Amino acid sequence: MTPDSAPIVRFLAHFLFILAAWTLVIKYLFPMAYAIQHGLPVGTFIYLDLWPVVHIWLGWSLLHWQRYTFEFALGVSVAEILIVVSKFVLFLSAPEWTIWRTNWFVNKIFVLSCFVMLLTWLLVNRKRLPSQSRD
């Protein structure tokens, strides 16, 4: 069995695709629709976010295992977990439950869940997975 054929890997890859789509909706489409509805410039509430590109690339890489996939997945998982946990600490010290922040918070719960699962799977299976540094 190759890493890309494991059911959990397929699940995590598709989870990443869904996160990317969800992020595009809550970071771009929803803010654009809200601005249009209120007669404001379309870009008023948009905050650029390139994580969807990373999530799509990582999902593709998991489905089509490459020599760099283990290190890439490990690095992205650690970075995402550190970033989300840091943002949660800051947010939860003085939470602001607006529609924008609530959307963000719910999205980040799913992001954190995905990357904790991915990191756990990587660490449990690290000896069996192909890696560029071990080739």
DSSP file (Angstrom, degrees, kcal/mol; ACC not computed):
  #  RESIDUE AA STRUCTURE BP1 BP2  ACC     N-H-->O    O-->H-N    N-H-->O    O-->H-N    TCO  KAPPA ALPHA  PHI   PSI    X-CA   Y-CA   Z-CA
    1    1 A M              0   0    0      0, 0.0     5,-0.0     0, 0.0     3,-0.0   0.000 360.0 360.0 360.0 131.9    0.0    0.0    0.0
    2    2 A T    >>  -     0   0    0      1,-0.1     3,-1.8   127,-0.0     4,-0.5  -0.612 360.0-111.1 -91.3 157.8    1.3    3.4   -0.9
    3    3 A P  G >4 S+     0   0    0      0, 0.0     3,-1.1     0, 0.0     6,-0.2   0.867 116.9  57.0 -56.1 -36.7    0.7    6.5    1.4
    4    4 A D  G 34 S+     0   0    0      1,-0.2    58,-0.0     5,-0.1     0, 0.0   0.580 102.6  55.5 -75.3  -6.9   -1.6    8.0   -1.2
    5    5 A S  G <4 S+     0   0    0     -3,-1.8    -1,-0.2     4,-0.1    58,-0.1   0.514  78.8 111.0 -99.8  -5.6   -3.9    4.9   -1.2
    6    6 A A  S XX S-     0   0    0     -3,-1.1     4,-2.1    -4,-0.5     3,-0.5  -0.490  72.2-131.5 -68.3 133.5   -4.5    4.9    2.5
    7    7 A P  H 3> S+     0   0    0      0, 0.0     4,-2.5     0, 0.0     5,-0.1   0.864 106.5  53.9 -55.4 -38.2   -8.2    5.8    3.3
    8    8 A I  H 3> S+     0   0    0      2,-0.2     4,-2.8     1,-0.2     5,-0.2   0.871 107.0  51.8 -65.9 -34.8   -7.2    8.4    5.9
    9    9 A V  H <> S+     0   0    0     -3,-0.5     4,-2.6    -6,-0.2    -1,-0.2   0.919 110.4  47.5 -67.6 -42.9   -4.9   10.1    3.4
   10   10 A R  H  X S+     0   0    0     -4,-2.1     4,-2.3     2,-0.2    -2,-0.2   0.919 112.7  50.4 -62.5 -42.3   -7.7   10.4    0.9
   11   11 A F  H  X S+     0   0    0     -4,-2.5     4,-2.4    -5,-0.2    -2,-0.2   0.942 112.4  45.9 -59.2 -48.6  -10.0   11.7    3.6
   12   12 A L  H  X S+     0   0    0     -4,-2.8     4,-2.3     2,-0.2    -2,-0.2   0.883 110.9  53.1 -65.3 -38.4   -7.5   14.3    4.7
   13   13 A A  H  X S+     0   0    0     -4,-2.6     4,-1.8     2,-0.2    -1,-0.2   0.932 112.7  43.9 -61.4 -45.2   -6.8   15.4    1.1
   14   14 A H  H  X S+     0   0    0     -4,-2.3     4,-2.3     2,-0.2    -2,-0.2   0.853 109.7  56.5 -69.9 -33.2  -10.5   15.9    0.5
   15   15 A F  H  X S+     0   0    0     -4,-2.4     4,-2.6    -5,-0.2    -1,-0.2   0.911 107.0  50.5 -59.5 -42.8  -10.8   17.7    3.9
   16   16 A L  H  X S+     0   0    0     -4,-2.3     4,-2.3     2,-0.2    -2,-0.2   0.890 108.7  50.9 -64.1 -39.5   -8.1   20.1    2.6
   17   17 A F  H  X S+     0   0    0     -4,-1.8     4,-2.3     2,-0.2    -1,-0.2   0.909 111.4  48.1 -64.3 -41.0  -10.0   20.7   -0.6
   18   18 A I  H  X S+     0   0    0     -4,-2.3     4,-3.0     2,-0.2    -2,-0.2   0.913 110.3  51.7 -65.8 -42.1  -13.2   21.5    1.4
   19   19 A L  H  X S+     0   0    0     -4,-2.6     4,-2.8     2,-0.2    -2,-0.2   0.910 109.6  50.4 -59.7 -41.7  -11.2   23.8    3.7
   20   20 A A  H  X S+     0   0    0     -4,-2.3     4,-2.2     2,-0.2    -2,-0.2   0.934 113.2  44.8 -62.5 -45.8   -9.9   25.7    0.7
   21   21 A A  H  X S+     0   0    0     -4,-2.3     4,-1.9     2,-0.2    -2,-0.2   0.919 113.8  50.0 -64.0 -43.3  -13.4   26.0   -0.8
   22   22 A W  H  X S+     0   0    0     -4,-3.0     4,-2.8     1,-0.2     5,-0.3   0.913 109.8  51.1 -61.7 -44.1  -14.8   27.1    2.6
   23   23 A T  H  X S+     0   0    0     -4,-2.8     4,-2.5     1,-0.2     5,-0.4   0.904 107.8  52.6 -61.9 -41.5  -12.1   29.7    3.0
   24   24 A L  H  X>S+     0   0    0     -4,-2.2     5,-2.0    -5,-0.2     4,-1.5   0.891 112.0  46.9 -61.4 -38.5  -12.8   31.1   -0.4
   25   25 A V  I  <>S+     0   0    0     -4,-1.9     5,-3.6     3,-0.2    -2,-0.2   0.958 119.2  37.0 -68.1 -50.6  -16.5   31.4    0.5
   26   26 A I  I  <5S+     0   0    0     -4,-2.8    -2,-0.2     1,-0.2    -1,-0.2   0.739 124.9  39.5 -79.6 -20.5  -16.0   33.1    3.9
   27   27 A K  I  <5S+     0   0    0     -4,-2.5    20,-0.7    -5,-0.3    -1,-0.2   0.701 135.5   8.2 -98.2 -21.6  -13.0   35.2    3.0
   28   28 A Y  I  X5S+     0   0    0     -4,-1.5     4,-2.2    -5,-0.4    -3,-0.2   0.717 126.6  40.8-123.3 -60.6  -14.0   36.3   -0.5
   29   29 A L  I  ><S+     0   0    0     -5,-2.0     4,-2.7     2,-0.2     5,-0.2   0.938 116.7  46.1 -67.0 -48.4  -17.5   35.5   -1.7
   30   30 A F  H  ><S+     0   0    0     -5,-3.6     4,-2.6     1,-0.2     5,-0.2   0.942 115.4  46.5 -60.8 -48.5  -19.4   36.2    1.5
   31   31 A P  H  > S+     0   0    0      0, 0.0     4,-2.4     0, 0.0    14,-0.2   0.883 113.2  50.2 -61.9 -36.2  -17.6   39.5    2.1
   32   32 A M  H  X S+     0   0    0     -4,-2.2     4,-2.6     2,-0.2    -2,-0.2   0.940 112.3  46.4 -65.9 -45.8  -18.1   40.5   -1.5
   33   33 A A  H  X S+     0   0    0     -4,-2.7     4,-2.6     1,-0.2    -1,-0.2   0.904 112.8  50.5 -62.3 -41.4  -21.9   39.7   -1.3
   34   34 A Y  H  X S+     0   0    0     -4,-2.6     4,-1.5    -5,-0.2    -1,-0.2   0.918 111.4  47.9 -62.9 -44.3  -22.2   41.6    2.0
   35   35 A A  H  <>S+     0   0    0     -4,-2.4     5,-3.1     7,-0.2    -2,-0.2   0.923 112.9  48.0 -63.4 -44.7  -20.4   44.7    0.5
   36   36 A I  H ><5S+     0   0    0     -4,-2.6     3,-1.6     1,-0.2    -2,-0.2   0.924 109.2  53.9 -61.5 -44.5  -22.6   44.7   -2.6
   37   37 A Q  H 3<5S+     0   0    0     -4,-2.6    -1,-0.2     1,-0.3    -2,-0.2   0.834 113.1  43.4 -59.0 -33.5  -25.7   44.3   -0.5
   38   38 A H  T 3<5S-     0   0    0     -4,-1.5    -1,-0.3    -5,-0.2    -2,-0.2   0.240 116.5-111.1 -99.9  12.8  -24.8   47.3    1.6
   39   39 A G  T < 5S+     0   0    0     -3,-1.6    -3,-0.2     1,-0.2    -2,-0.1   0.765  73.3 133.8  68.4  26.7  -23.7   49.4   -1.4
   40   40 A L      < -     0   0    0     -5,-3.1    -1,-0.2    -6,-0.2    -2,-0.1  -0.649  68.3 -76.8-103.6 161.9  -20.0   49.4   -0.5
   41   41 A P    >   -     0   0    0      0, 0.0     3,-2.2     0, 0.0     4,-0.2  -0.317  46.2-117.3 -57.5 141.3  -17.0   48.7   -2.8
   42   42 A V  T 3  S+     0   0    0      1,-0.3     3,-0.4     2,-0.1    -7,-0.2   0.790 111.1  50.2 -53.6 -34.9  -16.7   45.0   -3.5
   43   43 A G  T >  S+     0   0    0      1,-0.2     3,-1.0     2,-0.1    -1,-0.3   0.350  76.9 107.6 -88.6   7.3  -13.3   44.7   -1.8
   44   44 A T  T <  S+     0   0    0     -3,-2.2    -1,-0.2     1,-0.3    -2,-0.1   0.860  90.5  26.4 -54.5 -43.3  -14.3   46.4    1.5
   45   45 A F  T 3  S+     0   0    0     -3,-0.4     2,-0.4    -4,-0.2    -1,-0.3   0.271  93.0 116.5-108.8  10.0  -14.3   43.3    3.6
   46   46 A I    <   -     0   0    0     -3,-1.0     2,-0.5   -15,-0.1   -18,-0.1  -0.669  40.4-171.3 -85.9 131.5  -11.9   41.1    1.7
   47   47 A Y        -     0   0    0    -20,-0.7    -2,-0.0    -2,-0.4    -3,-0.0  -0.981  31.2-117.1-120.1 116.9   -8.6   40.1    3.5
   48   48 A L        +     0   0    0     -2,-0.5     2,-0.3     2,-0.0   -20,-0.0  -0.209  36.9 178.1 -57.7 139.4   -6.2   38.3    1.2
   49   49 A D        -     0   0    0      1,-0.1     4,-0.1   -25,-0.0   -22,-0.0  -0.943  20.1-178.4-147.5 118.1   -5.5   34.8    2.2
   50   50 A L    >>  +     0   0    0     -2,-0.3     4,-1.4     1,-0.2     3,-0.9   0.403  62.0  98.6 -99.3   2.0   -3.2   32.4    0.2
   51   51 A W  H 3> S+     0   0    0      1,-0.2     4,-3.0     2,-0.2     5,-0.2   0.850  74.0  64.1 -58.3 -34.6   -3.7   29.4    2.5
   52   52 A P  H 3> S+     0   0    0      0, 0.0     4,-2.4     0, 0.0    -1,-0.2   0.886 101.3  51.5 -57.6 -34.7   -6.3   27.9    0.1
   53   53 A V  H <> S+     0   0    0     -3,-0.9     4,-2.5     2,-0.2    -2,-0.2   0.932 111.6  46.5 -64.6 -44.9   -3.6   27.6   -2.5
   54   54 A V  H  X S+     0   0    0     -4,-1.4     4,-2.9     1,-0.2     5,-0.2   0.908 112.1  51.0 -62.6 -42.7   -1.4   25.8    0.1
   55   55 A H  H  X S+     0   0    0     -4,-3.0     4,-2.6     2,-0.2    -2,-0.2   0.899 111.6  46.8 -64.4 -40.8   -4.3   23.5    1.1
   56   56 A I  H  X S+     0   0    0     -4,-2.4     4,-2.7    -5,-0.2     5,-0.2   0.929 113.8  48.1 -65.8 -44.8   -5.1   22.6   -2.5
   57   57 A W  H  X S+     0   0    0     -4,-2.5     4,-2.6     2,-0.2    -2,-0.2   0.926 113.8  46.9 -61.2 -45.1   -1.4   21.9   -3.2
   58   58 A L  H  X S+     0   0    0     -4,-2.9     4,-2.3     2,-0.2    -2,-0.2   0.909 111.8  50.5 -65.2 -42.2   -1.1   19.8   -0.1
   59   59 A G  H  X S+     0   0    0     -4,-2.6     4,-1.8     2,-0.2    -2,-0.2   0.929 112.6  46.6 -60.2 -45.1   -4.3   17.9   -0.8
   60   60 A W  H  X S+     0   0    0     -4,-2.7     4,-1.7     1,-0.2    -2,-0.2   0.919 111.3  52.4 -61.4 -43.4   -3.1   17.1   -4.3
   61   61 A S  H  < S+     0   0    0     -4,-2.6     5,-0.3     1,-0.2    -1,-0.2   0.864 107.4  51.6 -62.8 -37.2    0.3   16.1   -3.0
   62   62 A L  H >< S+     0   0    0     -4,-2.3     3,-0.5     1,-0.2    -1,-0.2   0.881 112.7  45.6 -66.3 -36.9   -1.3   13.7   -0.5
   63   63 A L  H 3< S+     0   0    0     -4,-1.8    -2,-0.2     1,-0.3    -1,-0.2   0.736 123.6  35.0 -77.2 -22.6   -3.3   12.1   -3.3
   64   64 A H  T 3< S-     0   0    0     -4,-1.7    -1,-0.3    -5,-0.2    -2,-0.1  -0.604  95.5-144.5-129.9  68.5   -0.2   11.9   -5.6
   65   65 A W    <   -     0   0    0     -3,-0.5     2,-0.2    -2,-0.2    -3,-0.1  -0.020  21.6-173.5 -46.8 125.8    2.6   11.2   -3.1
   66   66 A Q    >   -     0   0    0     -5,-0.3     3,-1.0    64,-0.1     4,-0.4  -0.659  40.8-100.5-113.9 170.9    5.8   13.0   -4.1
   67   67 A R  T 3  S+     0   0    0      1,-0.2    65,-1.4    -2,-0.2     4,-0.3   0.808 124.2  44.9 -61.8 -29.2    9.3   12.8   -2.7
   68   68 A Y  T 3> S+     0   0    0     63,-0.2     4,-2.7     1,-0.2    -1,-0.2   0.503  85.8  96.5 -92.2  -5.0    8.7   16.1   -0.8
   69   69 A T  H <> S+     0   0    0     -3,-1.0     4,-3.2     1,-0.2     5,-0.3   0.879  80.5  50.8 -60.2 -44.6    5.2   15.3    0.5
   70   70 A F  H  > S+     0   0    0     -4,-0.4     4,-2.6    60,-0.4    -1,-0.2   0.960 116.2  40.5 -59.0 -52.0    6.1   14.1    4.0
   71   71 A E  H  > S+     0   0    0     -4,-0.3     4,-2.8     2,-0.2    -1,-0.2   0.896 116.9  49.9 -64.7 -40.3    8.3   17.2    4.7
   72   72 A F  H  X S+     0   0    0     -4,-2.7     4,-2.7     2,-0.2     5,-0.3   0.942 113.7  45.0 -62.6 -48.3    5.8   19.5    3.1
   73   73 A A  H  X S+     0   0    0     -4,-3.2     4,-2.3    -5,-0.2    -2,-0.2   0.896 114.4  49.4 -64.0 -40.5    2.8   18.0    5.0
   74   74 A L  H  X S+     0   0    0     -4,-2.6     4,-2.5    -5,-0.3     5,-0.2   0.940 113.5  45.7 -63.8 -47.8    4.8   18.0    8.3
   75   75 A G  H  X S+     0   0    0     -4,-2.8     4,-2.5     1,-0.2    -2,-0.2   0.919 115.0  45.8 -63.0 -45.8    5.9   21.7    7.8
   76   76 A V  H  X S+     0   0    0     -4,-2.7     4,-3.0    -5,-0.2     5,-0.2   0.906 112.9  51.6 -65.0 -41.2    2.4   22.9    6.9
   77   77 A S  H  X S+     0   0    0     -4,-2.3     4,-2.6    -5,-0.3     5,-0.2   0.949 112.8  43.9 -61.4 -49.4    0.8   21.0    9.7
   78   78 A V  H  X S+     0   0    0     -4,-2.5     4,-2.5     2,-0.2     5,-0.2   0.931 115.9  48.2 -62.5 -45.5    3.1   22.4   12.3
   79   79 A A  H  X S+     0   0    0     -4,-2.5     4,-2.6    -5,-0.2     5,-0.2   0.938 113.3  46.9 -60.7 -47.8    2.9   25.9   10.9
   80   80 A E  H  X S+     0   0    0     -4,-3.0     4,-2.9     2,-0.2     5,-0.3   0.915 112.9  49.2 -62.3 -43.7   -1.0   25.8   10.8
   81   81 A I  H  X S+     0   0    0     -4,-2.6     4,-2.6    -5,-0.2     5,-0.3   0.937 113.6  46.0 -62.5 -46.2   -1.3   24.4   14.3
   82   82 A L  H  X S+     0   0    0     -4,-2.5     4,-2.2    -5,-0.2    -2,-0.2   0.917 115.4  46.7 -62.4 -43.4    1.0   27.1   15.7
   83   83 A I  H  X S+     0   0    0     -4,-2.6     4,-2.5    -5,-0.2    -2,-0.2   0.944 115.3  44.5 -64.5 -49.0   -0.7   29.9   13.9
   84   84 A V  H  X S+     0   0    0     -4,-2.9     4,-2.6     2,-0.2    -2,-0.2   0.924 114.0  48.7 -65.6 -44.6   -4.2   28.8   14.7
   85   85 A V  H  X S+     0   0    0     -4,-2.6     4,-2.4    -5,-0.3    -1,-0.2   0.920 112.5  49.6 -61.9 -42.2   -3.4   28.1   18.4
   86   86 A S  H  X S+     0   0    0     -4,-2.2     4,-2.1    -5,-0.3    -2,-0.2   0.921 112.1  47.8 -60.8 -44.4   -1.7   31.5   18.7
   87   87 A K  H  X S+     0   0    0     -4,-2.5     4,-2.9     1,-0.2    -2,-0.2   0.875 110.4  52.4 -65.7 -36.9   -4.7   33.2   17.1
   88   88 A F  H  X S+     0   0    0     -4,-2.6     4,-3.3     2,-0.2     5,-0.2   0.917 107.5  51.8 -63.7 -43.1   -7.1   31.4   19.4
   89   89 A V  H  X S+     0   0    0     -4,-2.4     4,-0.9     1,-0.2    -2,-0.2   0.938 114.5  43.0 -59.2 -46.8   -5.1   32.5   22.4
   90   90 A L  H  X S+     0   0    0     -4,-2.1     4,-0.6     2,-0.2     3,-0.5   0.936 117.9  45.1 -64.5 -46.4   -5.3   36.1   21.3
   91   91 A F  H >< S+     0   0    0     -4,-2.9     3,-1.4     1,-0.2    -2,-0.2   0.930 111.4  50.9 -64.4 -46.9   -9.0   35.9   20.2
   92   92 A L  H 3< S+     0   0    0     -4,-3.3    -1,-0.2     1,-0.3    -2,-0.2   0.630  96.4  69.5 -73.3 -12.0  -10.2   34.1   23.4
   93   93 A S  H 3< S+     0   0    0     -4,-0.9    -1,-0.3    -3,-0.5    -2,-0.2   0.780 127.7   3.6 -72.0 -25.2   -8.5   36.6   25.7
   94   94 A A  S << S-     0   0    0     -3,-1.4    -1,-0.2    -4,-0.6    -2,-0.2  -0.436  88.7-159.9-154.9  71.8  -11.1   39.2   24.5
   95   95 A P        -     0   0    0      0, 0.0     2,-0.5     0, 0.0    -3,-0.1  -0.232   8.0-162.9 -64.4 143.7  -13.6   37.4   22.1
   96   96 A E        -     0   0    0      2,-0.1     2,-1.6     5,-0.0     5,-0.1  -0.926   6.0-159.9-125.9 102.4  -15.7   39.5   19.7
   97   97 A W        +     0   0    0     -2,-0.5     2,-0.1     4,-0.1     0, 0.0  -0.392  35.8 142.1 -90.0  61.5  -18.6   37.4   18.5
   98   98 A T     >  -     0   0    0     -2,-1.6     4,-2.6     1,-0.1     5,-0.2  -0.413  69.3-100.3 -84.7 172.2  -19.5   39.3   15.3
   99   99 A I  H  > S+     0   0    0      1,-0.2     4,-2.0     2,-0.2     5,-0.2   0.877 124.4  50.4 -60.3 -37.0  -20.6   37.4   12.2
  100  100 A W  H  > S+     0   0    0      2,-0.2     4,-2.2     1,-0.2    -1,-0.2   0.937 113.9  41.5 -68.1 -48.2  -17.1   37.9   10.8
  101  101 A R  H  > S+     0   0    0      2,-0.2     4,-2.9     1,-0.2    -2,-0.2   0.852 113.5  53.2 -71.5 -34.5  -15.2   36.6   13.8
  102  102 A T  H  X S+     0   0    0     -4,-2.6     4,-2.6     2,-0.2     5,-0.2   0.924 109.8  48.4 -67.1 -42.8  -17.6   33.7   14.4
  103  103 A N  H  X S+     0   0    0     -4,-2.0     4,-2.3    -5,-0.2    -2,-0.2   0.935 113.9  47.5 -57.5 -46.9  -17.2   32.6   10.7
  104  104 A W  H  X S+     0   0    0     -4,-2.2     4,-2.4     1,-0.2    -2,-0.2   0.927 111.7  50.0 -60.4 -46.7  -13.4   32.9   11.2
  105  105 A F  H  X S+     0   0    0     -4,-2.9     4,-1.8     2,-0.2    -2,-0.2   0.920 111.4  47.0 -61.8 -47.0  -13.5   31.0   14.5
  106  106 A V  H  X S+     0   0    0     -4,-2.6     4,-1.7     1,-0.2    -1,-0.2   0.922 112.1  51.1 -62.7 -44.0  -15.6   28.1   13.2
  107  107 A N  H  X S+     0   0    0     -4,-2.3     4,-2.4    -5,-0.2    -1,-0.2   0.922 109.1  51.2 -57.6 -44.8  -13.3   27.8   10.1
  108  108 A K  H  X S+     0   0    0     -4,-2.4     4,-2.8     1,-0.2    -1,-0.2   0.809 103.1  58.6 -67.6 -29.8  -10.2   27.7   12.3
  109  109 A I  H  X S+     0   0    0     -4,-1.8     4,-2.3     2,-0.2    -1,-0.2   0.930 110.6  43.3 -62.4 -43.5  -11.7   24.9   14.5
  110  110 A F  H  X S+     0   0    0     -4,-1.7     4,-2.5     2,-0.2    -2,-0.2   0.893 113.2  51.5 -69.5 -39.4  -11.9   22.8   11.3
  111  111 A V  H  X S+     0   0    0     -4,-2.4     4,-2.3     2,-0.2     5,-0.2   0.947 111.8  47.2 -59.9 -48.5   -8.5   23.9   10.1
  112  112 A L  H  X S+     0   0    0     -4,-2.8     4,-2.2     1,-0.2     5,-0.2   0.914 111.7  51.0 -60.1 -44.0   -7.0   22.9   13.5
  113  113 A S  H  X S+     0   0    0     -4,-2.3     4,-2.2    -5,-0.2    -1,-0.2   0.926 110.1  49.6 -59.4 -46.1   -8.8   19.6   13.4
  114  114 A C  H  X S+     0   0    0     -4,-2.5     4,-2.5     1,-0.2    -1,-0.2   0.928 114.3  43.4 -60.1 -47.0   -7.5   18.8   10.0
  115  115 A F  H  X S+     0   0    0     -4,-2.3     4,-2.5     2,-0.2    -1,-0.2   0.787 110.6  53.9 -78.1 -25.8   -3.9   19.5   10.7
  116  116 A V  H  X S+     0   0    0     -4,-2.2     4,-2.4    -5,-0.2    -1,-0.2   0.920 112.5  45.9 -67.5 -43.0   -3.9   17.8   14.1
  117  117 A M  H  X S+     0   0    0     -4,-2.2     4,-2.5    -5,-0.2    -2,-0.2   0.930 114.9  47.1 -62.9 -45.0   -5.2   14.7   12.4
  118  118 A L  H  X S+     0   0    0     -4,-2.5     4,-2.7     2,-0.2    -2,-0.2   0.933 113.2  47.7 -64.2 -46.0   -2.7   15.0    9.6
  119  119 A L  H  X S+     0   0    0     -4,-2.5     4,-2.6     2,-0.2     5,-0.2   0.917 112.1  50.4 -61.4 -43.2    0.3   15.6   11.9
  120  120 A T  H  X S+     0   0    0     -4,-2.4     4,-2.5     1,-0.2     5,-0.2   0.939 111.9  47.3 -59.7 -47.6   -0.8   12.7   14.1
  121  121 A W  H  X S+     0   0    0     -4,-2.5     4,-2.0     1,-0.2    -2,-0.2   0.909 112.4  50.2 -61.6 -42.7   -1.0   10.4   11.0
  122  122 A L  H  X S+     0   0    0     -4,-2.7     4,-0.6     1,-0.2    -1,-0.2   0.932 113.2  44.9 -61.4 -45.8    2.4   11.6    9.8
  123  123 A L  H >< S+     0   0    0     -4,-2.6     3,-0.6     1,-0.2     4,-0.2   0.889 113.4  49.2 -68.7 -39.0    4.1   11.0   13.1
  124  124 A V  H 3< S+     0   0    0     -4,-2.5     3,-0.2    -5,-0.2    -1,-0.2   0.861 123.0  33.5 -65.6 -35.1    2.6    7.6   13.7
  125  125 A N  H >X S+     0   0    0     -4,-2.0     3,-1.4    -5,-0.2     4,-0.9   0.276  81.6 114.9-105.4   9.9    3.5    6.5   10.1
  126  126 A R  T << S+     0   0    0     -4,-0.6     3,-0.4    -3,-0.6    -1,-0.2   0.793  74.8  54.0 -57.1 -33.3    6.8    8.4    9.6
  127  127 A K  T 34 S+     0   0    0     -4,-0.2    -1,-0.3    -3,-0.2    -2,-0.1   0.784 112.5  44.0 -72.1 -26.1    9.0    5.2    9.5
  128  128 A R  T <4 S+     0   0    0     -3,-1.4    -1,-0.2     2,-0.1    -2,-0.2   0.550  96.1  93.2 -95.0  -8.5    6.9    3.7    6.7
  129  129 A L  S  < S-     0   0    0     -4,-0.9     2,-0.1    -3,-0.4  -127,-0.0  -0.657  79.3-114.1 -94.0 139.8    6.5    6.9    4.5
  130  130 A P        -     0   0    0      0, 0.0   -60,-0.4     0, 0.0     2,-0.3  -0.441  38.9-175.8 -65.5 141.5    8.8    7.8    1.7
  131  131 A S    >>  -     0   0    0      1,-0.1     3,-0.9    -2,-0.1     4,-0.6  -0.999  34.0-133.4-143.1 142.0   10.8   11.0    2.4
  132  132 A Q  G >4 S+     0   0    0    -65,-1.4     3,-1.0    -2,-0.3    -1,-0.1   0.899 108.6  52.7 -59.1 -42.4   13.2   13.0    0.3
  133  133 A S  G 34 S+     0   0    0      1,-0.2    -1,-0.2   -66,-0.2   -65,-0.1   0.681 111.6  46.2 -72.1 -16.2   15.7   13.2    3.1
  134  134 A R  G <4        0   0    0     -3,-0.9    -1,-0.2     1,-0.2    -2,-0.2   0.431 360.0 360.0-104.7   0.3   15.7    9.4    3.6
  135  135 A D    <<        0   0    0     -3,-1.0    -1,-0.2    -4,-0.6    -2,-0.1   0.491 360.0 360.0 -76.5 360.0   16.0    8.4   -0.1
